[in-house]
Amino acid sequence: MIGLYNAGNILNEDEMPLKTLETICQRIAQNPHIRRLSLEAQPKFIDEKKLRRISSILGGREIELGM
């Protein structure tokens, strides 16, 4: 498992551009030992479209959301 956190909200595009998060997820997807990604996000920034995009990049790895 790997956790991604910042000082604010990882799914807020003003704090973490989606392109940057996608690039990080691509790197994670290259490592077969990482089976789960943990993200910290406020509910108002959780977006099904973003999560589907991240999930598709991760290739079926589990996504855990902390609020």
C-alpha positions in Angstrom: 0.0 0.0 0.0 1.1 3.5 -0.7 -0.6 6.7 0.7 -0.7 10.0 -1.0 -1.3 13.0 1.2 -0.6 16.7 0.9 -1.1 19.6 3.4 -4.6 20.0 2.0 -6.8 17.9 -0.3 -5.2 15.5 -2.8 -8.3 15.6 -5.1 -8.6 19.4 -5.1 -7.2 20.4 -8.5 -6.1 23.8 -7.2 -3.8 21.9 -4.8 -2.9 18.9 -6.9 -3.5 19.2 -10.7 -5.2 16.1 -12.1 -2.3 15.6 -14.6 0.2 15.4 -11.7 -1.9 12.9 -9.9 -2.3 10.8 -13.1 1.5 10.8 -13.6 2.0 9.6 -10.0 -0.6 6.9 -10.5 1.2 5.8 -13.7 4.4 5.4 -11.7 2.6 3.4 -9.0 1.0 1.2 -11.7 4.5 0.2 -12.9 5.3 -1.4 -9.5 3.6 -4.8 -9.1 4.2 -4.8 -5.3 1.9 -1.9 -4.7 -1.7 -3.3 -4.5 -3.5 -0.4 -2.9 -3.5 3.4 -3.1 -4.7 5.5 -0.1 -5.9 9.0 -0.8 -7.0 11.7 1.7 -9.8 13.9 0.4 -12.7 16.0 1.6 -16.0 14.7 0.5 -16.8 17.8 -1.6 -13.8 17.0 -3.9 -14.5 13.3 -4.4 -15.6 13.0 -8.0 -16.6 9.7 -9.6 -15.1 10.7 -12.9 -11.7 11.4 -11.3 -11.8 8.2 -9.3 -12.6 6.2 -12.5 -9.7 7.8 -14.3 -7.3 7.1 -11.4 -8.6 3.5 -11.2 -8.1 2.9 -14.9 -4.5 4.1 -14.7 -3.9 1.9 -11.6 -5.0 -1.2 -13.5 -7.5 -2.5 -10.9 -5.5 -1.7 -7.8 -7.7 -0.9 -4.8 -8.2 2.8 -3.9 -8.8 3.7 -0.3 -10.3 7.1 0.6 -9.7 8.8 3.9 -11.9 11.7 4.8 
